[in-house]
Amino acid sequence: MSSVSERSEVDTEYKWDLESIYATDDDWEDAYEAVSERVDELADYEGRTTEDAETLLEVLELRDEIMREVSTVAAYARMRRDEDTTNQQYQALTARSQSLAADAQSAASFIDPELQELTREEFDAMIDDEPTLETYDHYVDDVLRMKPHTRSAEVEELLADLSEVTGATGEVYNMLSNADMAFPTVEAPEGDEEDAIEITQSNFTNLLKRPDRDFRRRVYEAYFDEWESVRNTVAASYKNSVKADVKTARARNYDTAREAALDGPNVPVDVYDTLVDTVHDNIDKLHHHAELKERALGVDDLQMWDVYMPLTGDEGPDLEYDQATEHVVDALAPLGEEYQSRVAEGLDSRWVDVYENEGKQSGAYSGGTYDTQPFILLNYQNDISSMYTLAHELGHSMHSELTKDEQPYIYSNYEIFVAEVASTVNEALLTNHLLETVDDPEFRKHVLNEFLERVRSTLYRQTLFAEFEHEAHRLEEAGEPLTADRLDELYRGLKADYYEPAVIDDRIAREWMRIPHFYRAFYVYQYATGISAALAIVDDVLENGQSAADDYLEFLRHGSREYPLDLLRIAGVDMSSSGPIDRALESYGQRLAEFESLLD
């Protein structure tokens, strides 16, 4: 039977260097206590925020100092927990740091309502008195923009206090899916070295890429049957997450939860609708991909356990982590030597926690804070897909690094809308590099397939998810109960629209239960807009060279100093139109035709 390693069995060079933040947990305790005491300092400024320019600067700088320290304390605790989600000690540290973050937000909650008592002209006059306030110009513009949706200081404090509670459903789901759920083992395919294989959250999709079709079916059925056993629990969790979104939006005077979510980063809802409409106008390309897969696999009916199978019909070559890092670093050459060498240094400096271990948080992410190096969580599976995930997360990490080079803390937390561009540019550069430099025809087929699968799973699949979220919240806003049956029905209908040539079965209707991003509402559509913008940027870089690369790097260095759509215009992309989405889907169609010619 295959088993996942204990964390102690993983070599240090393949673990992230959290000791660079705090050498010991005792050091974390010291930092926690120190910043806990500082939170109370904010109370001295309540009611005085805008009395003069000097006071305003003092309170904003104090708030930023405290939030920087809190974010580092919280990041360390969370990443220690993610190393082994069953570890009670780090669960406790994470809970304490989350409470601290909520306390800090609550303590600072008076600032924005008091700032909104200013007019723009009054703030400009304060800049004349205290030029350092110029740093906060865009921040104040954003705060004043949100005045219709900001409540009294008392209500803002209450909402900040409740944030820990309103976000609790995501934490419950995370513990259920990563710590408590135990997925079954399935008998290995004939001829496999192992007798049985354990299904995990991290290896599930990889197991669905195995050539043995009956094995894929057994994995698929066993995995989704386990989700069926917690169906009502997950439905209750998601229902209450949606309720929290809706009630919070109403508390802030929004008509819908979607409007509230998109207004935060100042993205018009038209951008969301344009994405969905453009994808539906091009749904025939996804149907063609499914038909192509049916042909490539030689099956009469494409089943849901066939969807993850490569068009090549096999799992693809093994790709050791060290080889993957070489490919990724080489692929980034069009962005310039400085960018490329900084990535290489980061990989050598233990930015990355590479391999899966017992209890480790599933999936992948780029973390760290303004005052730490980047940290990347992977669950590397020795395949091409994992190499692309590494490139993706390095894009996020480098975005953070370049932002920190140029921007103060207040502009370091850029919006997801632009973050997903940085990650996907790296993926697209990797595809281009591999297709240009690798001669092995089989390897090239797998790279081409990876591009097609990334567009399928990022542009089409995330748009499907976006439609599901929108409809679930709309139903809640209309007073319709979100039962497990209703959520299954909703998801199954969307799956049928998107994957029309395939067989839509009862188990795939439960797929919504396995998507953790649904607990961060109206988040996933940005993966789809991100890949669209990224493919346009890479086309520009490859066509126009260093000048286009410089524009892109300038966009990264801006952090959140401007609104997302304005930031992307620095890189030459207009996401208020359907143009970049059409362009990405055109590339997808061309690559499909290219692969079809190989089959013919």
C-alpha positions as CSV (number, residue, x, y, z in Angstrom):
1,M,0.0,0.0,0.0
2,S,1.4,3.5,-0.9
3,S,1.7,5.8,2.0
4,V,2.5,9.5,2.5
5,S,5.7,10.3,4.4
6,E,5.8,11.7,7.9
7,R,7.1,15.2,7.9
8,S,10.2,14.1,9.8
9,E,11.1,11.9,6.9
10,V,11.4,14.9,4.4
11,D,14.9,16.3,3.9
12,T,15.4,19.8,5.2
13,E,16.4,21.2,1.8
14,Y,12.8,20.5,0.6
15,K,11.2,22.3,3.6
16,W,10.5,26.0,3.8
17,D,12.7,28.0,6.2
18,L,10.2,29.2,8.8
19,E,13.0,29.6,11.3
20,S,14.0,32.7,9.3
21,I,10.8,34.3,10.8
22,Y,11.1,33.0,14.3
23,A,13.9,30.7,15.4
24,T,11.7,29.0,18.0
25,D,8.1,29.0,19.0
26,D,9.2,30.9,22.1
27,D,10.3,33.7,19.9
28,W,6.8,33.6,18.3
29,E,5.3,33.9,21.8
30,D,7.5,37.0,22.5
31,A,6.4,38.6,19.2
32,Y,2.8,37.8,19.9
33,E,2.9,39.3,23.4
34,A,4.7,42.4,22.2
35,V,2.2,43.2,19.4
36,S,-0.8,42.3,21.6
37,E,0.3,45.1,24.0
38,R,0.7,47.6,21.1
39,V,-2.9,47.1,19.8
40,D,-4.2,49.1,22.7
41,E,-2.2,52.1,21.6
42,L,-4.6,52.8,18.8
43,A,-7.4,53.6,21.3
44,D,-5.6,56.9,22.2
45,Y,-6.4,58.2,18.7
46,E,-10.1,57.4,18.6
47,G,-12.1,60.5,17.9
48,R,-8.9,62.4,17.0
49,T,-7.9,60.9,13.6
50,T,-8.4,64.0,11.6
51,E,-7.8,66.8,14.1
52,D,-4.6,67.8,12.3
53,A,-2.2,66.5,9.7
54,E,0.4,65.4,12.3
55,T,-2.1,63.3,14.2
56,L,-3.5,61.7,11.0
57,L,0.0,60.7,10.0
58,E,0.8,59.3,13.5
59,V,-2.3,57.1,13.6
60,L,-1.9,55.8,10.0
61,E,1.8,54.9,10.6
62,L,1.0,53.3,14.0
63,R,-1.8,51.2,12.4
64,D,0.5,50.0,9.7
65,E,3.3,49.1,12.2
66,I,0.9,47.0,14.2
67,M,-0.7,45.3,11.2
68,R,2.7,44.4,9.8
69,E,3.7,42.7,13.1
70,V,0.3,41.0,13.4
71,S,0.5,39.7,9.8
72,T,3.9,38.1,10.5
73,V,2.7,36.5,13.7
74,A,-0.3,35.1,12.0
75,A,1.6,33.9,8.9
76,Y,4.0,31.9,11.0
77,A,1.3,30.2,13.0
78,R,-0.8,29.4,9.9
79,M,2.2,28.0,8.0
80,R,3.2,25.8,10.9
81,R,-0.3,24.5,11.1
82,D,-0.3,23.8,7.4
83,E,2.7,21.6,7.7
84,D,0.5,19.2,9.7
85,T,-3.2,20.3,10.0
86,T,-3.7,17.6,12.8
87,N,-1.1,19.3,15.0
88,Q,-3.1,20.6,18.0
89,Q,-0.3,23.0,19.1
90,Y,-0.3,24.9,15.9
91,Q,-4.0,24.8,15.5
92,A,-4.0,26.7,18.9
93,L,-1.4,29.2,17.7
94,T,-3.4,29.8,14.5
95,A,-6.6,30.4,16.5
96,R,-4.8,32.8,18.8
97,S,-3.3,34.8,15.9
98,Q,-6.7,34.9,14.2
99,S,-8.2,36.4,17.3
100,L,-5.3,38.9,17.6
101,A,-5.9,39.9,14.0
102,A,-9.6,40.4,14.6
103,D,-8.7,42.4,17.8
104,A,-6.3,44.6,15.8
105,Q,-8.9,45.2,13.0
106,S,-11.4,46.1,15.6
107,A,-9.1,48.5,17.4
108,A,-8.3,50.2,14.1
109,S,-11.9,50.2,12.9
110,F,-12.6,53.8,13.9
111,I,-10.0,55.1,11.4
112,D,-11.8,54.8,8.1
113,P,-15.2,56.2,9.4
114,E,-13.3,59.2,10.8
115,L,-11.3,59.7,7.6
116,Q,-14.6,59.8,5.7
117,E,-15.5,62.9,7.6
118,L,-12.9,64.7,5.5
119,T,-13.5,66.1,2.0
120,R,-10.9,65.5,-0.7
121,E,-9.9,69.2,-0.5
122,E,-9.4,69.0,3.3
123,F,-7.1,66.0,2.9
124,D,-5.1,67.8,0.1
125,A,-4.6,70.7,2.5
126,M,-3.3,68.3,5.1
127,I,-0.7,67.0,2.6
128,D,0.4,70.6,2.2
129,D,1.0,70.8,6.0
130,E,2.5,67.3,6.3
131,P,4.0,66.2,2.9
132,T,4.6,62.6,4.2
133,L,0.8,62.1,4.0
134,E,1.3,62.0,0.2
135,T,2.1,58.3,0.7
136,Y,-1.5,57.7,1.7
137,D,-3.1,59.5,-1.2
138,H,-4.5,56.5,-3.1
139,Y,-5.5,54.8,0.2
140,V,-7.5,57.9,1.3
141,D,-9.1,58.1,-2.2
142,D,-10.2,54.5,-1.7
143,V,-11.5,55.1,1.8
144,L,-13.5,58.1,0.6
145,R,-14.9,56.1,-2.3
146,M,-16.3,53.5,0.2
147,K,-18.1,56.1,2.3
148,P,-21.6,55.0,1.2
149,H,-20.8,51.5,2.5
150,T,-19.0,52.3,5.7
151,R,-21.0,52.4,8.9
152,S,-20.5,54.3,12.1
153,A,-17.4,53.6,14.2
154,E,-19.5,51.6,16.6
155,V,-21.0,49.4,13.8
156,E,-17.6,49.0,12.1
157,E,-16.1,47.9,15.4
158,L,-18.9,45.3,15.8
159,L,-18.4,44.0,12.2
160,A,-14.6,43.7,12.8
161,D,-15.3,41.8,16.0
162,L,-17.6,39.5,14.2
163,S,-15.2,38.8,11.3
164,E,-13.7,35.9,13.2
165,V,-17.2,34.4,13.5
166,T,-18.5,35.1,10.0
167,G,-15.3,33.5,8.6
168,A,-15.6,30.4,10.8
169,T,-17.4,28.2,8.3
170,G,-14.3,28.2,6.1
171,E,-12.2,27.1,9.1
172,V,-14.7,24.3,9.9
173,Y,-14.6,23.1,6.3
174,N,-10.8,23.2,6.2
175,M,-10.5,21.1,9.4
176,L,-13.1,18.6,8.0
177,S,-11.5,18.2,4.6
178,N,-7.9,18.2,5.6
179,A,-7.7,16.9,9.1
180,D,-10.8,14.7,9.8
181,M,-11.8,13.2,6.5
182,A,-10.0,9.9,5.7
183,F,-10.3,8.8,2.1
184,P,-10.2,5.1,1.3
185,T,-7.6,3.1,-0.4
186,V,-8.2,1.4,-3.7
187,E,-6.7,-1.7,-5.3
188,A,-3.8,-0.7,-7.5
189,P,-3.9,-1.3,-11.2
190,E,-2.7,-4.7,-12.4
191,G,1.1,-4.7,-12.7
192,D,1.6,-1.9,-10.2
193,E,4.3,-2.4,-7.6
194,E,1.8,-1.6,-4.8
195,D,-1.2,-3.6,-3.7
196,A,-3.4,-0.6,-2.8
197,I,-3.2,3.1,-3.1
198,E,-4.4,5.6,-0.6
199,I,-6.5,8.5,-2.0
200,T,-5.7,11.9,-0.6
201,Q,-6.8,15.5,-1.4
202,S,-3.5,16.2,-3.0
203,N,-3.2,13.1,-5.2
204,F,-6.8,12.6,-6.3
205,T,-6.6,14.4,-9.6
206,N,-3.3,12.8,-10.4
207,L,-4.8,9.3,-9.8
208,L,-7.4,10.3,-12.4
209,K,-4.6,10.6,-14.9
210,R,-3.6,6.9,-14.6
211,P,-4.0,5.0,-17.9
212,D,-6.0,2.2,-16.3
213,R,-9.6,3.3,-16.9
214,D,-11.2,0.9,-14.4
215,F,-8.8,2.1,-11.8
216,R,-9.8,5.7,-12.5
217,R,-13.4,4.8,-12.1
218,R,-12.8,3.1,-8.7
219,V,-10.8,6.1,-7.5
220,Y,-13.5,8.5,-8.7
221,E,-16.3,6.6,-7.1
222,A,-14.5,6.0,-3.8
223,Y,-13.5,9.6,-3.5
224,F,-16.9,11.1,-4.1
225,D,-18.7,8.5,-2.0
226,E,-16.6,9.7,0.9
227,W,-17.8,13.2,0.2
228,E,-21.4,11.9,0.1
229,S,-20.9,10.7,3.7
230,V,-20.4,14.3,4.9
231,R,-22.8,15.8,2.4
232,N,-25.2,17.5,4.9
233,T,-22.4,18.8,7.0
234,V,-20.7,20.5,4.0
235,A,-24.0,21.8,2.7
236,A,-24.8,23.4,6.1
237,S,-21.3,24.9,6.2
238,Y,-21.5,26.4,2.7
239,K,-25.1,27.6,3.3
240,N,-24.0,29.5,6.3
241,S,-20.9,30.9,4.5
242,V,-23.2,32.3,1.8
243,K,-25.6,33.7,4.5
244,A,-22.6,35.5,6.1
245,D,-21.7,37.0,2.8
246,V,-25.2,38.2,2.1
247,K,-25.8,39.6,5.6
248,T,-22.4,41.4,5.7
249,A,-23.2,42.9,2.3
250,R,-26.5,44.2,3.5
251,A,-24.9,45.6,6.6
252,R,-22.8,47.7,4.3
253,N,-25.7,48.9,2.1
254,Y,-25.0,46.7,-0.9
255,D,-27.8,45.2,-2.9
256,T,-26.0,41.9,-3.4
257,A,-23.0,40.0,-2.0
258,R,-21.4,40.0,-5.5
259,E,-21.6,43.7,-5.7
260,A,-20.0,44.0,-2.3
261,A,-17.2,41.6,-3.1
262,L,-16.3,43.3,-6.4
263,D,-16.6,46.8,-5.0
264,G,-13.7,46.2,-2.6
265,P,-11.1,46.1,-5.3
266,N,-13.2,48.6,-7.4
267,V,-13.9,46.1,-10.2
268,P,-17.3,46.7,-12.0
269,V,-19.7,43.8,-12.0
270,D,-19.8,44.2,-15.8
271,V,-16.3,42.6,-15.8
272,Y,-17.7,39.4,-14.1
273,D,-20.7,39.3,-16.5
274,T,-18.4,39.9,-19.6
275,L,-16.3,36.9,-18.5
276,V,-19.3,34.6,-18.2
277,D,-20.8,35.8,-21.5
278,T,-17.6,35.5,-23.4
279,V,-16.9,32.0,-22.1
280,H,-20.4,30.9,-23.0
281,D,-19.9,32.4,-26.5
282,N,-16.9,30.1,-26.8
283,I,-18.3,27.0,-25.0
284,D,-18.0,25.1,-28.3
285,K,-14.2,25.0,-27.9
286,L,-14.5,23.3,-24.6
287,H,-17.0,20.8,-26.1
288,H,-14.5,20.2,-28.9
289,H,-11.8,19.5,-26.3
290,A,-14.1,16.9,-24.7
291,E,-14.7,15.3,-28.1
292,L,-11.0,15.3,-28.8
293,K,-10.3,13.6,-25.5
294,E,-13.0,11.0,-26.3
295,R,-11.2,10.2,-29.6
296,A,-7.7,10.3,-28.1
297,L,-8.7,7.9,-25.4
298,G,-10.6,5.6,-27.7
299,V,-13.8,5.5,-25.6
300,D,-17.4,5.5,-26.7
301,D,-18.6,7.8,-23.9
302,L,-16.4,10.3,-22.0
303,Q,-17.1,9.7,-18.3
304,M,-16.2,12.2,-15.5
305,W,-13.3,9.9,-14.5
306,D,-11.8,10.5,-17.9
307,V,-11.9,14.3,-17.9
308,Y,-8.5,14.7,-16.2
309,M,-6.8,12.2,-18.5
310,P,-4.2,13.8,-20.8
311,L,-4.9,13.8,-24.5
312,T,-1.7,11.8,-24.8
313,G,-3.5,8.9,-23.1
314,D,-0.8,8.4,-20.4
315,E,0.4,10.0,-17.2
316,G,3.4,11.7,-18.8
317,P,7.1,11.5,-17.9
318,D,8.3,11.6,-14.3
319,L,9.8,15.0,-13.6
320,E,12.0,15.3,-10.5
321,Y,11.7,18.6,-8.6
322,D,15.2,19.7,-9.3
323,Q,14.7,19.3,-13.0
324,A,11.5,21.2,-12.8
325,T,13.2,24.1,-11.1
326,E,15.8,24.3,-14.0
327,H,13.0,24.4,-16.6
328,V,11.1,27.1,-14.7
329,V,14.2,29.4,-14.1
330,D,15.2,29.1,-17.8
331,A,11.7,29.9,-18.9
332,L,11.7,33.3,-17.2
333,A,14.6,34.7,-19.3
334,P,12.3,37.0,-21.3
335,L,11.6,38.9,-18.1
336,G,15.2,39.8,-17.7
337,E,18.3,38.5,-15.9
338,E,17.5,40.3,-12.6
339,Y,14.0,38.6,-12.3
340,Q,15.4,35.3,-13.4
341,S,18.4,35.3,-10.9
342,R,16.1,36.4,-8.0
343,V,13.9,33.4,-8.6
344,A,16.9,31.1,-8.6
345,E,18.2,32.6,-5.4
346,G,14.8,32.1,-3.8
347,L,14.7,28.5,-4.7
348,D,18.1,28.0,-3.1
349,S,17.0,29.9,0.0
350,R,14.2,27.4,0.9
351,W,11.3,29.5,-0.2
352,V,9.5,26.2,-1.1
353,D,8.0,23.4,1.1
354,V,8.0,20.8,-1.7
355,Y,6.6,17.4,-0.9
356,E,3.3,16.1,0.5
357,N,3.5,14.7,4.1
358,E,0.9,13.3,6.5
359,G,-1.6,16.0,7.5
360,K,-0.2,18.7,5.3
361,Q,-2.5,21.3,3.9
362,S,-3.6,20.2,0.4
363,G,-3.1,22.3,-2.7
364,A,-0.5,25.1,-3.1
365,Y,-0.1,28.7,-2.2
366,S,2.4,31.5,-2.0
367,G,2.6,33.1,1.5
368,G,4.9,35.2,3.6
369,T,4.5,38.9,4.7
370,Y,6.0,42.3,4.0
371,D,8.8,41.6,6.5
372,T,9.6,38.0,5.5
373,Q,10.9,36.1,2.5
374,P,8.2,34.5,0.4
375,F,7.1,31.0,1.3
376,I,5.5,28.5,-1.1
377,L,3.5,25.5,-0.1
378,L,3.5,22.7,-2.7
379,N,2.5,19.1,-2.7
380,Y,4.9,18.2,-5.5
381,Q,3.9,14.9,-7.4
382,N,6.9,14.5,-9.8
383,D,4.9,15.5,-12.9
384,I,4.5,18.3,-15.4
385,S,1.5,19.7,-13.7
386,S,3.4,20.1,-10.5
387,M,6.2,22.0,-12.4
388,Y,3.5,24.4,-13.6
389,T,2.2,24.9,-10.1
390,L,5.7,25.8,-9.0
391,A,6.0,28.4,-11.8
392,H,2.6,29.7,-10.8
393,E,3.4,30.2,-7.1
394,L,6.8,31.7,-8.0
395,G,4.9,34.4,-10.0
396,H,3.0,35.3,-6.8
397,S,6.2,35.4,-4.8
398,M,8.0,37.6,-7.2
399,H,5.1,39.9,-7.4
400,S,5.3,40.4,-3.6
401,E,9.1,40.8,-3.8
402,L,9.0,43.5,-6.5
403,T,6.1,45.3,-4.7
404,K,8.1,45.4,-1.5
405,D,11.1,46.9,-3.4
406,E,9.0,49.9,-4.4
407,Q,6.0,50.3,-2.3
408,P,5.3,51.1,1.4
409,Y,3.4,48.5,3.5
410,I,0.0,50.2,2.8
411,Y,0.2,49.1,-0.9
412,S,1.8,45.7,-0.4
413,N,-1.4,43.6,-0.3
414,Y,-2.4,43.7,-4.0
415,E,-5.8,42.4,-5.1
416,I,-6.3,38.9,-6.3
417,F,-7.5,40.3,-9.6
418,V,-4.0,41.3,-10.5
419,A,-2.2,38.6,-8.5
420,E,-3.5,35.9,-10.7
421,V,-1.9,37.6,-13.7
422,A,1.6,37.4,-12.2
423,S,1.3,33.7,-11.6
424,T,-0.1,32.8,-15.0
425,V,2.4,34.9,-16.9
426,N,5.0,32.5,-15.5
427,E,3.0,29.5,-16.6
428,A,2.6,30.8,-20.2
429,L,6.3,31.6,-20.4
430,L,7.0,28.0,-19.3
431,T,4.8,26.6,-22.0
432,N,6.6,28.8,-24.7
433,H,10.0,27.8,-23.4
434,L,9.3,24.1,-23.3
435,L,7.8,24.0,-26.8
436,E,10.8,25.9,-28.2
437,T,13.6,24.0,-26.4
438,V,12.5,20.4,-25.8
439,D,13.0,18.1,-28.8
440,D,11.4,14.9,-27.4
441,P,8.0,14.7,-29.3
442,E,6.3,12.9,-26.5
443,F,7.4,15.5,-23.9
444,R,6.2,18.2,-26.3
445,K,2.8,16.5,-26.6
446,H,2.5,16.6,-22.8
447,V,3.4,20.3,-22.7
448,L,0.8,21.1,-25.3
449,N,-1.7,19.0,-23.3
450,E,-0.8,20.9,-20.2
451,F,-1.5,24.2,-21.8
452,L,-4.9,23.0,-23.0
453,E,-5.7,21.6,-19.5
454,R,-4.6,24.8,-17.8
455,V,-7.0,26.8,-20.0
456,R,-9.8,24.3,-19.5
457,S,-9.3,24.2,-15.7
458,T,-8.5,27.9,-15.2
459,L,-10.6,29.8,-17.7
460,Y,-13.6,27.5,-18.2
461,R,-13.7,25.6,-14.9
462,Q,-13.2,28.7,-12.8
463,T,-15.9,30.5,-14.8
464,L,-18.2,27.6,-14.1
465,F,-17.4,28.0,-10.4
466,A,-18.1,31.7,-10.7
467,E,-21.5,31.0,-12.1
468,F,-22.2,28.5,-9.3
469,E,-21.2,31.1,-6.6
470,H,-23.3,33.8,-8.2
471,E,-26.4,31.6,-8.4
472,A,-26.0,30.2,-4.9
473,H,-25.8,33.8,-3.5
474,R,-28.7,34.9,-5.7
475,L,-30.8,32.1,-4.3
476,E,-30.0,33.0,-0.7
477,E,-30.8,36.6,-1.5
478,A,-34.1,35.6,-2.9
479,G,-34.9,33.5,0.2
480,E,-34.6,30.1,-1.4
481,P,-33.1,27.5,1.0
482,L,-29.7,26.2,0.0
483,T,-30.1,22.5,0.8
484,A,-27.7,19.8,-0.3
485,D,-30.1,18.7,-3.0
486,R,-30.5,22.2,-4.3
487,L,-26.8,22.8,-4.5
488,D,-26.3,19.4,-6.3
489,E,-29.0,20.3,-8.8
490,L,-27.5,23.7,-9.4
491,Y,-24.0,22.3,-9.9
492,R,-25.1,19.4,-12.1
493,G,-26.9,21.8,-14.5
494,L,-23.8,23.9,-14.9
495,K,-21.6,20.9,-15.4
496,A,-23.9,19.6,-18.1
497,D,-23.7,23.0,-19.9
498,Y,-19.9,23.1,-19.9
499,Y,-19.2,19.4,-20.5
500,E,-22.1,18.6,-22.9
501,P,-20.3,15.7,-24.8
502,A,-19.5,13.9,-21.5
503,V,-21.7,11.8,-19.3
504,I,-22.8,13.8,-16.3
505,D,-23.4,11.4,-13.3
506,D,-24.8,11.8,-9.8
507,R,-21.3,11.9,-8.2
508,I,-20.0,14.8,-10.2
509,A,-23.0,16.8,-8.9
510,R,-21.3,16.8,-5.5
511,E,-18.0,18.3,-6.8
512,W,-18.9,21.7,-5.4
513,M,-18.3,20.1,-1.9
514,R,-14.5,19.7,-2.6
515,I,-13.8,23.3,-3.6
516,P,-12.3,25.3,-0.7
517,H,-12.3,28.6,-2.6
518,F,-16.1,28.8,-2.3
519,Y,-15.5,29.9,1.3
520,R,-13.9,33.0,-0.1
521,A,-16.8,34.2,-2.2
522,F,-16.4,35.7,-5.7
523,Y,-12.7,34.9,-5.7
524,V,-12.4,32.3,-8.4
525,Y,-13.5,34.4,-11.4
526,Q,-10.2,36.2,-11.0
527,Y,-8.3,33.1,-12.0
528,A,-10.2,33.3,-15.4
529,T,-9.6,37.0,-15.9
530,G,-6.0,36.5,-14.7
531,I,-5.1,33.8,-17.3
532,S,-6.8,36.0,-20.0
533,A,-4.6,39.0,-19.1
534,A,-1.5,36.9,-18.7
535,L,-1.7,35.3,-22.1
536,A,-2.1,38.8,-23.7
537,I,1.0,40.1,-21.7
538,V,3.1,37.1,-22.7
539,D,2.2,37.6,-26.4
540,D,3.3,41.2,-26.0
541,V,6.6,40.3,-24.2
542,L,7.5,37.6,-26.8
543,E,6.7,39.9,-29.7
544,N,8.2,43.2,-28.4
545,G,10.9,42.1,-26.1
546,Q,12.4,44.0,-23.2
547,S,10.2,47.1,-23.6
548,A,7.1,45.0,-23.0
549,A,8.8,43.1,-20.2
550,D,9.7,46.4,-18.5
551,D,6.0,47.5,-18.7
552,Y,5.0,44.2,-17.1
553,L,7.6,44.5,-14.3
554,E,6.5,48.1,-13.7
555,F,3.0,46.8,-13.2
556,L,4.3,44.3,-10.6
557,R,6.2,47.0,-8.8
558,H,3.1,49.1,-8.3
559,G,1.5,46.7,-5.9
560,S,-1.9,48.1,-5.0
561,R,-1.0,51.8,-5.5
562,E,-3.7,52.0,-8.1
563,Y,-7.0,50.2,-8.8
564,P,-6.7,46.8,-10.6
565,L,-8.0,47.8,-14.0
566,D,-5.6,50.8,-14.0
567,L,-2.7,48.7,-12.9
568,L,-3.3,46.3,-15.8
569,R,-3.3,49.1,-18.2
570,I,0.3,49.8,-17.2
571,A,1.1,46.3,-18.6
572,G,-0.9,47.1,-21.8
573,V,-4.1,45.1,-21.0
574,D,-7.7,46.4,-20.9
575,M,-9.8,44.0,-18.8
576,S,-12.9,46.2,-19.0
577,S,-13.4,44.7,-22.5
578,S,-13.8,41.1,-23.7
579,G,-10.6,41.5,-25.9
580,P,-8.1,39.6,-23.6
581,I,-10.6,36.8,-23.0
582,D,-11.3,36.4,-26.7
583,R,-7.6,36.4,-27.3
584,A,-7.0,33.7,-24.7
585,L,-9.8,31.5,-26.1
586,E,-8.5,32.0,-29.6
587,S,-5.1,30.7,-28.5
588,Y,-6.9,27.7,-26.9
589,G,-8.7,27.0,-30.1
590,Q,-5.4,27.2,-32.1
591,R,-3.7,24.8,-29.7
592,L,-6.6,22.4,-29.9
593,A,-6.3,22.4,-33.7
594,E,-2.6,21.8,-33.4
595,F,-3.1,18.7,-31.2
596,E,-5.9,17.5,-33.4
597,S,-3.5,17.5,-36.3
598,L,-1.2,15.2,-34.4
599,L,-4.1,12.8,-33.9
600,D,-5.0,12.9,-37.5
